[in-house]
Amino acid sequence: MLFAADAQARDRFHILTEQLTKRLGRGKGGAKRVRNFEAVGNYKQATGDIVGGTAFIVSVPAADGTALVLTNHHVALYQKKTVRGDQVLFQPGGATDKPVVAEVVKKVYANKALDYALLRVRLPESLRGLEPVQLDRRRTAKVEGLYNPSFPRIWAQEQAAKPNERFVSGSPKRALYLEAKRGQTMPKMLQVGRSEGVEYQNLEMLKLPNQVGSSGSPVFSQRTHRAVGMLTAGSGTNAGMMRPMRLILQHLADKQSQLTQADRQMLAPLLR
């Protein structure tokens, strides 16, 4: 089965086409899975830097159409201090060549040590009906099935100069390569794996495929469909590390006094 946690599985990438999204919406928990996929976007820096990454909506829109998103510090603030001009590109309904753009308005709070950034984005009308990702404060079980929608990305400049077969073995990686070659939007992908139940320096070890660009993506429990963490590091193989969501939420709770009143009001439902 697509969502069976399998420690022996390798490179379990699935391109989230419109057809696959419809299939995953069937059965128990299907609607929750699809809502989770829809709330995940591709982070694009204004500098055009190829580092890139993934971000996800965590709050309902305010009256002005702005909402909160989470991503990694190293995704939003890699070698820079501002998020001005950055964008989050969403692909509701499955993979598409025409992503819907949400402009990043401001940095609400970011912490390099925990590698997270909470940002405010302005959602266009077509995205304001999306449901935010529900966050889970609990510790994950010793072994727990997980899934992770994200936007893996290839080093396009390196590929153009000298294609590296390591990136094009297998159909999903081949598809990524072809997308990069055509200059089109990276397709949204689904990775399936499990928690290893091991914590290391405030990180949790995962058996979960990952690639450059998966950073900042939510890691969902297959049982509750809530985000138990955020992918923050990996080796481009089947091993990864996530920052538990409980640590991020606790840190934000401790830093509330440093936020504006408007930001505190948007953040409050996440901390209940």
N, C-alpha and C positions, 0 to 999 in steps of 0.2 A: 504494500500500500504506500501511497505517496507520503503519508505522514507517519509511517512506522519508524520509530527510533531504531537505527541500525548502526551499531558501532563499527561494523565492517564496511559500510557503504563508503564509496569514494566519489568525490566530485559530484555530489547530488545537487546539481544546479538545475532549475527548471525555469525557462523563460516564461514570464507571466504575460502571455498573450491574452487577448480578449476571450478566446475560446477556453483557455485553461482557467481563467478567472471565473467563468461561468460554471465550469465543472466543480471547482473548489467551493462554490457557493451552495452546493447541494449537501444534503445530509446534516447530521448533528454538528452544530457549531459553524456551519458553512457561512451563514450571514455574518457572523463575527469575524471570520477569517477575511472575507472580502472587505469589510469595513476597515480592518487593520491594514490590508494592502493599499487601499485607496488613500490612507492618511500618510503614506510614506512617499517622500519626494527626493529628488536628486539635488544636492547642494552644489551651486555654481558660484565660484568667487568672481568678483568684478574684475580682478586682475587677469582672468583667463588662465590662471595657474592650472596645470593638469592634475594636481593632487586630488581635488574634488572630494566627494563623499555623499553621505545620505543624511536626511533629517526627517523628523516626523512630528505631526501636529499633536499637541497634548492638552489644548484647551478649546472651548467653544468660542466662536468669534465674539468680540465686543461689538457695541453699537456702531463703531467706526469701521468694522470689518477686519480688525486686526486680531490675530491669535498668537499663541505661544507655540514655538517649536523647540525641540531638543536636538542637539547634535554633539559631536566631539569638539572640544577646544581646538584640537589640531586640524579639524576640518574647516571650521569657520575662521580661525585666527592663525592659521599657519603662516608664519613669518610676516605677520601684519597685526595691527592693533585695532583696526576698525572693520565693521561689517558693512559699511556704507557701499551701496551699489551691488551687493550680493543678491542672489536670487535662489529660490527653491522651486524646482520644476516638478510638477505633479503630472501623473498619467492615469487619471481615473478611468476605470473601465477596461484596463489592460494596457499592454504595451502600445505605444503610438509614436509616430514621427512628429507629432505636434503637441508637445507638453504645454500645460497651463502654468503660467508664471505667477509666482507670489513674490513680491518684492520684500527684502529684509529691511525693516524699519529701524531697528536698534538692537543693541546687546542689552538684555535685561540683567543677566549675571553670567559670569564665566569663571571657571576654576581650572587652572592648568594641571594641578596635582591630581585631581579626580578626572581630568580630561572631559569636561562637559561644558556646553554653552547653551544657555537658555536665551532664545531670541524672540523678538516680536516681528511677525510678518504681516503684510497686508494682503488678505485673500481677495481675489476677484469674486464677483457674484457667483460664478459657476462652481466655486470651491467652498462656499460658506455653508453648504448643507452637509459637508463631510463630518463624520463623527470623529472626535479626537480619540487617540489611543488611550486605553485605560491602563493605569500604572499599578504595579503590585509591589508592596513594601516587604513582603515576606522573603525569607531565605528560600532558595530553591531546594528541592529534595536532593538526596544523595545522587540519584540518577533520575532525570526527568526529560521527557521528550520536548524538543524545542523546534521552532521554525523562525526564519529570519528573512523578511523581504528587504532587498537593498538594490543598489545600483553599482555592481562591480564595474571597474573601469580599467582599460588597458593603457599602457604608456604609449599613446598614439604617436608621439614624435619618434620614439625608438622603433616602433613597428614600421613606420614609414621608411626609416633609413635601412633597417635590417630586421625583417620579421624573425621573431623568436619562436621556434616551434613549441616551446614550453607553454605558450599562451594559446596555441591554436589546436592542441590535441583534444579531441572530443567535440561533439557538435555544439554545446553551449559556448565553449571557448572560441570555437570557430565562428559562431554567430557574433560574438563580441568583437572579434578581429575584423569581420566584414563590416560591422556597423562603424567601427573606428575608421576603417579605410574609406568608407563612403562619407564620413563626416557627419553621420546622423546621430540622433540621441541614443545614448546607451539604453538598452532594454532593461526593464525592471526584472529582477531575478528572485527566485525563492530558493533558500537553502534549508535543508532539513538535517537535524542532528539531535544531540542530547547534552545535558549538563553532566560533567564528570564529578560534580560534588566536591571539588577541591578548590580551596581559596588560597590565593597567593598575593600578598600585598594589596589587599582590597580589590582583587580581581578574582573572577571565577573561571576556571578552565572549562572549555567546551570542546566537544567533538562535533565541529560544525564547519562545513566548507566556507572559505572566505577568499576574497580577492581585494586588490586595491580598489577603493571606492565603497566597500562595504562598511567602512568606519562610520560611526554615528547612527547606525541602523538599530531599530528596536529588536530585541530577542523575546519572542512570545512563548509562553507555556502552551503546549498542545492541549492541556487539560482545561485551563481557565481562559485562554486567549487574551490574557493580560501581559503587558510588557514587564518581565522580571529583571531586565537589564538592558544595557546598550553596548553593542560591539565596539571595542576600543582598540584591539590589537589582534594580529594574526600573522600567520606565516605564508599566506597564499596557498595553503594546503587544506587539510581537514582539521586543523587545530586552530583554536581561537581563544580569546579572552574577552569577557564582558565585565563592565562595571555594574554591580548589582544596583537596581533602581532604588533600593532602600537607602543606600549611602548617598546618592545624589539628592533624594528628597530630604533626608535629614540635614544635609549641608545647606540646602536652600532654606529650610525652616530656620536654621541658625543664623542665616544672613538676611532675613526679611527686613530688618531695620535699615538696611542699606538700599532698599528699593523704594521707588516712588509709590505713592498711594495707589495709583492706577495699576501698576505692575503687581502690587501686593494683592489687590482685589482679583486680578486674573489668576494669580498663583494659588490663592486660598483653597479652591476646590481640590487641587492636586495634593494638598498637605493634610486633608481630613482623614 
